[in-house]
Amino acid sequence: MALFKVRPSRGSWAFFVLITVAAITRRQWSRHEQQVIRRDGPAAESARALATCLFGPNTAWLLREDFVEPNPNPNTTTNPTVQVKVSPGEQRALWAARVGSWLRAQAAGPLSHEWPSRCVAPLDELDQRLLAASQRSPTLTLTIQNVRRILQGTAPGRLPLGPLGEGPAARAAASQIELLKAVDDTSGASLPAQLASLFSDVRDLSLGTRDRWSPFPLRQEQFPMPPPAQVPRWRDVPAAHEQAVLASPTVYFYRSLVDGRTHRVDFDRRSLSDTEVGSAVAWREAPRGGVLRASTEQGGALIPMEPTTRVIALPDEPDVTRRGEAFDWQGAAGPDGLAWLTRTQGTVRLRALRFDEPGRWSEAVTLGAPESQMGAVVAPEALDATRWRVTLLRPRAVDVAVEQHVVAVTPEGLVVTPGPRLAPVVFASVQGMLTCGAEGVRYVALLGARGIAVLRIEGEQLRSAQATVEATWGAEPTLRCDAGRALLVSDPPTMAAAAVVVTFPVGRDPAVETVPPLPYDRGATRMREVLLVDDGLVAVAAHASALRAWRRPLQATRWEPGGYVGSLTPGITTVREVRSLRGVSQGRTLAVWVEGDAVTRRREPVTGEAAEGSGAQATRVVETRAPFRVLMMSEDSGRSFAGR
């Protein structure tokens, strides 16, 4: 019997050798991966602990790896959304956007003194764990230092002592302002960007840590979170509401593009009602004495806000144009009727009517010396609804003469009774005059080259306050008032605008005070609105990334954080630019009308001759603008807001 020797071929030997090398390599790689995971795992756990300290139960959705977007196939009904994997750079941008939007609202709410400065301890633990990590990035050290500096800056105990009399509440407000500065910053050094960079670098230490990155709450019981802040919902005002006028904190008028008529909208946090008024178009200016000026096809008109809303046509007058560019006017509404006062070339005239006879205006009466009056205000008499008190201001060589007239409405017409001559106001070189009314009180602000004078008129009582103010008031400054205060704001209403508040306390001398600027972000392009409320002042400001309210309580010397109004960076590629910011307040209620453009920037490839000769893919940035209009209101002096 013959014996055969089986000798493997060279190919067989090579195959077996490759199998052996692959098995050994796989085993060694598994051991290496386990070592890397053991080395990087503690750092990832510390990073998740830091995230839990900062975000509490919101950690899971803020730092998730996938984001959900609508299914591009509209015919698919079984799966309306799809999970999309993103690149590390896109993931970092997504985390920064989510963390930023969450922190902007949380930082404006009622904070505990330990948050977020308490998270320095988990950050230090993460720093120690990263010393043993396999691939610690050189930028991690700088990122941790920046985050530590920001968190330590929000600790009230580390802030310098303020002026005498400022206690823990003022120090807590100062620490919250430091947090807002870090959150609202739109540069790469902002707190959201630094946190997104830190968590992204820790997740990318190795493939093992990246595969096992699941942000779940760790040690949550050790880090109780502050109560969640209220996030107001922005509801765009319908595009058909054109030429809108915010008349009070709960009322606005608009002209409808659907029927071309004027409507009145009464709103609050819970309800909204729309009532047609008439064919008049209200002027886009604040009401005076509870009366809006309007225009119709036949001429001028008035729309009283109370006690009933109707369009009342104005009589034709010489030297008064239809649109009213050539005269100054004042209105005053009472329980039974209204008064209409005009000043044309220094001549003051008054007309009146009763609401039960809306088409019957009285004949005009001329008050004071013709062609010499600088201004006038009209107010209803406190105890007689059929009488109106008119205060006239006439400039003289070194002062301003103040005199009053009482006008009674009778069936035969208006009867004028000259009133007392009040004490003159010594104020030379008047360059401008503003008026304001609150119930039966009227204010007159005189603007000079280097100072102001504010007059408070209530019946026969006249109180005045003067001060030297270094300010440029602009073309259209604003005067706001309530029963005991007047607020003068320069134009345009930017962060750098000047504001002066004049207080008339009972039994004490008036006080004139320049309102301090907001704690930060005074850029000339940022918009700001300052309003009077019962318990102080409220400023609504458009910062770099958020629209915020600031409160200055009575007897306080500094601004403190108020409510969160809305985000100006709603998306990664979308920002909101605020063009106009108008507000109205009464008591503790205020409303703000915001207008601007939502700008979306995207990159698209360049084709044609512009792309020739370039080795890489040429791209360009394309901007798309869409206008937006939002109405926000607050019923608690700017502490919280709701959209209407």
NUGU-623158 format. One line per 3 residues: their letters; for each residue x, y, z of C-alpha. Coordinates in steps of 0.02 Angstrom, whole numbers. Layout:
<pts>
A = X,Y,Z | ...
</pts>
This chain:
<pts>
MAL = 0,0,0 | 70,166,-49 | 81,309,74
FKV = 49,489,20 | 116,642,109 | -1,789,116
RPS = 95,951,109 | 1,1115,125 | 24,1236,-14
RGS = 97,1407,10 | -75,1482,-4 | -141,1372,136
WAF = 3,1421,249 | -29,1603,213 | -214,1582,251
FVL = -182,1500,420 | -52,1631,465 | -175,1771,425
ITV = -310,1689,530 | -189,1675,677 | -129,1855,660
AAI = -309,1917,650 | -358,1823,808 | -207,1889,903
TRR = -238,2066,839 | -421,2058,886 | -376,1999,1061
QWS = -246,2133,1085 | -364,2268,1018 | -500,2211,1138
RHE = -377,2221,1283 | -321,2394,1224 | -501,2452,1206
QQV = -542,2392,1380 | -391,2485,1447 | -445,2643,1356
IRR = -622,2628,1420 | -558,2600,1597 | -447,2751,1577
DGP = -576,2867,1493 | -733,2802,1577 | -710,2899,1741
AAE = -687,3060,1642 | -849,3030,1547 | -940,2991,1709
SAR = -874,3151,1787 | -929,3249,1632 | -1103,3177,1648
ALA = -1104,3221,1833 | -1055,3400,1789 | -1195,3407,1660
TCL = -1319,3344,1789 | -1263,3476,1912 | -1290,3611,1781
FGP = -1446,3550,1691 | -1530,3429,1812 | -1662,3320,1728
NTA = -1638,3414,1563 | -1468,3333,1535 | -1535,3189,1429
WLL = -1614,3296,1292 | -1486,3436,1296 | -1338,3321,1262
RED = -1416,3185,1156 | -1315,3136,1002 | -1454,3124,874
FVE = -1580,3254,831 | -1749,3220,753 | -1805,3304,594
PNP = -1958,3278,483 | -1952,3137,359 | -1910,3209,187
NPN = -2033,3086,108 | -2206,3163,134 | -2293,3002,77
TTT = -2223,2905,225 | -2353,2887,362 | -2274,2752,468
NPT = -2120,2853,516 | -2151,3041,512 | -1978,3079,586
VQV = -1805,3011,557 | -1650,3002,666 | -1504,3093,585
KVS = -1322,3067,631 | -1217,3224,626 | -1031,3262,618
PGE = -933,3310,776 | -931,3493,725 | -1118,3494,693
QRA = -1147,3402,856 | -1051,3534,952 | -1152,3672,869
LWA = -1315,3582,911 | -1264,3562,1094 | -1214,3745,1104
ARV = -1382,3799,1032 | -1483,3687,1149 | -1382,3732,1304
GSW = -1387,3917,1259 | -1575,3923,1236 | -1603,3829,1400
LRA = -1480,3936,1499 | -1551,4101,1433 | -1719,4061,1511
QAA = -1650,3978,1668 | -1529,4120,1707 | -1672,4246,1713
GPL = -1776,4147,1837 | -1769,4142,2027 | -1598,4065,2060
SHE = -1531,3986,2216 | -1367,4056,2280 | -1279,3890,2250
WPS = -1324,3869,2066 | -1225,3867,1955 | -1071,3907,2061
RCV = -1094,3743,2155 | -1041,3651,1997 | -859,3703,2020
APL = -831,3545,2125 | -888,3423,1987 | -785,3524,1864
DEL = -628,3504,1971 | -663,3317,1983 | -676,3309,1794
DQR = -512,3403,1778 | -424,3275,1889 | -499,3128,1795
LLA = -441,3200,1630 | -259,3194,1688 | -264,3006,1661
ASQ = -363,3012,1499 | -288,2935,1343 | -305,3081,1223
RSP = -328,3241,1320 | -344,3385,1197 | -231,3536,1225
TLT = -384,3648,1217 | -469,3555,1359 | -363,3642,1490
LTI = -408,3814,1425 | -593,3767,1410 | -599,3705,1590
QNV = -514,3864,1650 | -642,3972,1559 | -790,3873,1628
RRI = -717,3878,1804 | -693,4067,1791 | -873,4092,1736
LQG = -946,3979,1871 | -842,4057,2008 | -894,4231,1948
TAP = -1076,4188,1985 | -1042,4152,2170 | -1107,4296,2279
GRL = -967,4269,2405 | -833,4304,2275 | -905,4470,2218
PLG = -829,4632,2285 | -924,4726,2418 | -1048,4851,2348
PLG = -1101,5020,2416 | -1151,5037,2597 | -1323,4965,2631
EGP = -1321,4831,2495 | -1358,4663,2573 | -1367,4482,2513
AAR = -1509,4520,2391 | -1404,4648,2297 | -1254,4530,2294
AAA = -1364,4389,2228 | -1430,4505,2090 | -1251,4552,2045
SQI = -1201,4369,2031 | -1351,4335,1921 | -1299,4478,1807
ELL = -1127,4398,1788 | -1213,4237,1735 | -1322,4330,1609
KAV = -1168,4412,1534 | -1087,4242,1506 | -1247,4165,1436
DDT = -1298,4307,1319 | -1124,4324,1243 | -1126,4270,1061
SGA = -939,4246,1043 | -846,4082,1061 | -806,4124,1243
SLP = -988,4114,1299 | -1038,3988,1430 | -1147,3882,1310
AQL = -1006,3871,1183 | -877,3826,1316 | -988,3690,1391
ASL = -1027,3616,1220 | -841,3612,1179 | -800,3530,1347
FSD = -931,3393,1333 | -889,3361,1151 | -702,3342,1187
VRD = -736,3221,1331 | -854,3118,1224 | -724,3109,1085
LSL = -580,3050,1196 | -596,2879,1116 | -717,2773,1017
GTR = -764,2680,1174 | -817,2833,1270 | -907,2901,1117
DRW = -1004,2739,1094 | -1049,2736,1277 | -1095,2921,1290
SPF = -1270,2921,1362 | -1309,3078,1464 | -1417,3013,1605
PLR = -1440,3102,1773 | -1305,3050,1897 | -1303,3103,2080
QEQ = -1457,3208,2045 | -1511,3200,2226 | -1354,3295,2275
FPM = -1394,3440,2159 | -1572,3504,2183 | -1614,3621,2040
PPP = -1692,3795,2055 | -1875,3804,2002 | -1887,3804,1812
AQV = -1906,3974,1731 | -2060,4015,1632 | -2022,4017,1445
PRW = -2146,4131,1355 | -2208,4074,1187 | -2186,4195,1043
RDV = -2343,4209,939 | -2325,4314,783 | -2455,4450,760
PAA = -2557,4409,602 | -2486,4488,445 | -2658,4562,406
HEQ = -2644,4677,559 | -2566,4830,478 | -2532,5003,552
AVL = -2550,4937,729 | -2554,5058,877 | -2521,4995,1053
ASP = -2641,5106,1151 | -2631,5028,1325 | -2558,4871,1407
TVY = -2715,4775,1358 | -2777,4862,1200 | -2709,4889,1025
FYR = -2789,4954,866 | -2749,4897,689 | -2807,4917,511
SLV = -2859,4752,433 | -2796,4709,259 | -2949,4597,240
DGR = -3087,4728,253 | -2985,4890,261 | -3066,4943,425
THR = -2997,4980,597 | -3016,4850,735 | -2989,4856,923
VDF = -2908,4707,1009 | -2930,4684,1197 | -2811,4552,1266
DRR = -2736,4481,1424 | -2647,4320,1470 | -2803,4215,1449
SLS = -2920,4295,1322 | -2922,4400,1165 | -3069,4489,1082
DTE = -3072,4580,915 | -3201,4717,886 | -3227,4819,728
VGS = -3220,5007,760 | -3247,5092,592 | -3164,5150,434
AVA = -3038,5265,519 | -2852,5229,524 | -2770,5266,692
WRE = -2607,5363,690 | -2454,5268,748 | -2428,5377,902
APR = -2470,5361,1085 | -2644,5415,1140 | -2661,5579,1232
GGV = -2787,5591,1372 | -2865,5425,1324 | -2895,5483,1144
LRA = -2818,5418,982 | -2799,5528,830 | -2855,5448,667
STE = -2887,5486,484 | -3035,5447,370 | -3071,5479,188
QGG = -3169,5634,241 | -3035,5705,357 | -2971,5693,534
ALI = -3057,5595,671 | -3039,5543,854 | -3059,5372,934
PME = -3090,5381,1122 | -3039,5223,1215 | -3164,5242,1356
PTT = -3305,5232,1400 | -3352,5177,1224 | -3249,5155,1066
RVI = -3314,5248,915 | -3248,5353,772 | -3291,5538,794
ALP = -3258,5649,644 | -3168,5812,678 | -3236,5978,612
DEP = -3143,6072,477 | -3029,6207,544 | -2923,6336,452
DVT = -2735,6309,454 | -2759,6127,507 | -2720,5999,373
RRG = -2805,5831,357 | -2654,5735,419 | -2613,5860,554
EAF = -2433,5904,513 | -2461,6090,546 | -2529,6087,724
DWQ = -2502,6018,897 | -2650,5938,982 | -2713,5875,1149
GAA = -2862,5765,1189 | -2954,5725,1350 | -3096,5603,1375
GPD = -3217,5612,1521 | -3368,5510,1574 | -3489,5609,1464
GLA = -3384,5684,1325 | -3215,5737,1262 | -3115,5895,1227
WLT = -3008,5932,1074 | -2872,6063,1093 | -2760,6125,952
RTQ = -2615,6247,944 | -2579,6325,775 | -2444,6460,758
GTV = -2456,6498,943 | -2647,6511,948 | -2739,6386,1062
RLR = -2917,6335,1021 | -3034,6216,1111 | -3186,6119,1056
ALR = -3294,5995,1153 | -3437,5873,1125 | -3548,5755,1222
FDE = -3548,5568,1189 | -3738,5568,1173 | -3719,5692,1028
PGR = -3561,5628,941 | -3586,5732,784 | -3612,5900,868
WSE = -3451,5989,905 | -3456,6156,995 | -3388,6312,914
AVT = -3202,6338,944 | -3149,6461,1077 | -2979,6545,1080
LGA = -2888,6538,1246 | -2755,6661,1303 | -2666,6786,1194
PES = -2664,6730,1011 | -2500,6686,924 | -2399,6686,1086
QMG = -2429,6517,1168 | -2290,6389,1176 | -2401,6246,1231
AVV = -2559,6193,1321 | -2636,6043,1409 | -2818,6004,1446
APE = -2889,5894,1584 | -3065,5860,1651 | -3116,5942,1814
ALD = -3113,5820,1958 | -3287,5858,2025 | -3379,5921,1871
ATR = -3389,5817,1713 | -3452,5967,1612 | -3297,6073,1641
WRV = -3122,6067,1568 | -2966,6149,1639 | -2840,6214,1512
TLL = -2664,6263,1564 | -2568,6379,1446 | -2381,6409,1439
RPR = -2316,6571,1364 | -2129,6607,1349 | -2061,6773,1409
AVD = -1887,6849,1420 | -1819,6750,1568 | -1962,6635,1620
VAV = -2119,6546,1563 | -2289,6615,1613 | -2420,6487,1666
EQH = -2604,6529,1668 | -2765,6427,1675 | -2940,6439,1604
VVA = -3094,6339,1653 | -3210,6300,1507 | -3389,6247,1543
VTP = -3495,6153,1417 | -3670,6228,1407 | -3813,6208,1282
EGL = -3768,6379,1212 | -3585,6334,1187 | -3423,6347,1282
VVT = -3408,6473,1423 | -3230,6522,1469 | -3188,6578,1646
PGP = -3010,6644,1667 | -2923,6551,1807 | -2779,6600,1918
RLA = -2606,6647,1856 | -2489,6517,1927 | -2310,6548,1979
PVV = -2197,6571,1827 | -2062,6444,1788 | -1888,6519,1770
FAS = -1818,6422,1623 | -1737,6511,1478 | -1704,6450,1300
VQG = -1838,6317,1285 | -1795,6205,1137 | -1935,6079,1152
MLT = -2090,6032,1250 | -2173,5866,1289 | -2338,5829,1375
CGA = -2412,5679,1464 | -2569,5641,1562 | -2622,5514,1694
EGV = -2803,5524,1752 | -2828,5706,1808 | -2641,5747,1818
RYV = -2548,5830,1675 | -2360,5845,1652 | -2261,5964,1543
ALL = -2075,5937,1510 | -1971,6084,1448 | -1809,6037,1361
GAR = -1662,6157,1357 | -1485,6154,1296 | -1413,6098,1463
GIA = -1561,6053,1572 | -1744,6007,1590 | -1894,6069,1688
VLR = -2044,5959,1726 | -2211,6034,1780 | -2344,5933,1869
IEG = -2519,6009,1855 | -2665,5944,1958 | -2811,6063,1964
EQL = -2746,6230,2024 | -2589,6153,2099 | -2425,6173,2004
RSA = -2263,6090,2057 | -2103,6101,1957 | -1932,6020,1961
QAT = -1776,6071,1866 | -1605,5992,1842 | -1451,6008,1734
VEA = -1444,5856,1621 | -1307,5823,1494 | -1406,5730,1362
TWG = -1450,5737,1178 | -1637,5712,1170 | -1651,5680,983
AEP = -1794,5716,865 | -1936,5624,953 | -1905,5601,1141
TLR = -2039,5516,1247 | -2124,5574,1407 | -2214,5443,1512
CDA = -2303,5475,1676 | -2413,5410,1815 | -2493,5497,1964
GRA = -2328,5541,2047 | -2185,5519,1923 | -2131,5573,1750
LLV = -2004,5479,1643 | -1911,5565,1501 | -1821,5454,1374
SDP = -1715,5519,1231 | -1726,5468,1050 | -1679,5349,968
PTM = -1722,5215,1098 | -1556,5123,1095 | -1452,5057,1238
AAA = -1358,5222,1247 | -1517,5327,1260 | -1531,5444,1409
AVV = -1673,5427,1534 | -1724,5543,1676 | -1858,5506,1806
VTF = -1938,5647,1907 | -2029,5600,2067 | -2158,5711,2152
PVG = -2181,5638,2328 | -2322,5703,2436 | -2262,5832,2562
RDP = -2082,5831,2499 | -1982,5919,2367 | -1974,5840,2193
AVE = -1822,5736,2149 | -1738,5725,1978 | -1631,5572,1945
TVP = -1538,5511,1793 | -1579,5328,1765 | -1419,5223,1766
PLP = -1377,5122,1611 | -1413,4937,1601 | -1277,4824,1672
YDR = -1207,4778,1502 | -1230,4780,1313 | -1246,4966,1278
GAT = -1212,4952,1092 | -1290,5088,987 | -1378,4961,877
RMR = -1467,4875,1023 | -1645,4930,1060 | -1714,4971,1232
EVL = -1879,5030,1304 | -1901,5101,1481 | -2073,5100,1565
LVD = -2149,5155,1730 | -2233,5027,1843 | -2305,5044,2017
DGL = -2154,4970,2104 | -2015,5053,2002 | -1950,5051,1824
VAV = -1945,4912,1695 | -1828,4910,1545 | -1849,4787,1402
AAH = -1688,4770,1303 | -1632,4673,1150 | -1462,4600,1195
ASA = -1349,4500,1082 | -1446,4337,1096 | -1600,4370,1204
LRA = -1738,4495,1237 | -1739,4527,1424 | -1825,4635,1552
WRR = -1733,4729,1689 | -1814,4795,1847 | -1764,4943,1955
PLQ = -1872,4941,2113 | -1919,5098,2207 | -1780,5166,2317
ATR = -1653,5053,2228 | -1495,5117,2144 | -1460,4974,2024
WEP = -1548,4872,1893 | -1585,4691,1935 | -1632,4549,1816
GGY = -1814,4537,1770 | -1909,4418,1659 | -1852,4324,1504
VGS = -1948,4388,1352 | -1881,4282,1209 | -1731,4217,1113
LTP = -1651,4314,971 | -1558,4158,911 | -1698,4032,882
GIT = -1588,3918,775 | -1410,3879,730 | -1421,3978,568
TVR = -1563,4098,614 | -1554,4260,712 | -1685,4391,748
EVR = -1643,4574,718 | -1752,4696,816 | -1794,4856,721
SLR = -1930,4929,833 | -1972,4908,1018 | -2124,5001,1087
GVS = -2201,4981,1258 | -2348,5041,1363 | -2373,5021,1551
QGR = -2508,5055,1679 | -2496,5002,1860 | -2410,4832,1863
TLA = -2463,4784,1687 | -2356,4818,1534 | -2352,4766,1353
VWV = -2212,4773,1224 | -2230,4772,1035 | -2076,4699,947
EGD = -2043,4712,761 | -1895,4653,660 | -1827,4527,536
AVT = -1783,4344,557 | -1621,4319,458 | -1577,4142,401
RRR = -1401,4115,332 | -1357,3961,230 | -1213,3907,119
EPV = -1239,3852,-58 | -1115,3801,-193 | -1061,3928,-323
TGE = -1083,3873,-502 | -1031,3949,-667 | -883,4060,-702
AAE = -864,4112,-520 | -821,3934,-472 | -697,3901,-613
GSG = -514,3898,-570 | -544,3847,-391 | -481,3679,-333
AQA = -602,3666,-186 | -789,3678,-192 | -833,3864,-192
TRV = -978,3918,-82 | -1066,4079,-37 | -1176,4134,107
VET = -1356,4172,62 | -1468,4271,179 | -1657,4256,186
RAP = -1758,4385,283 | -1934,4364,348 | -2021,4501,451
FRV = -2093,4460,621 | -2204,4555,744 | -2232,4495,921
LMM = -2340,4565,1062 | -2280,4519,1238 | -2365,4567,1400
SED = -2330,4556,1586 | -2451,4574,1730 | -2321,4570,1870
SGR = -2207,4718,1834 | -2096,4628,1710 | -2057,4473,1812
SFA = -2138,4355,1686 | -2205,4376,1509 | -2333,4294,1397
GR = -2359,4309,1210 | -2520,4368,1131
</pts>
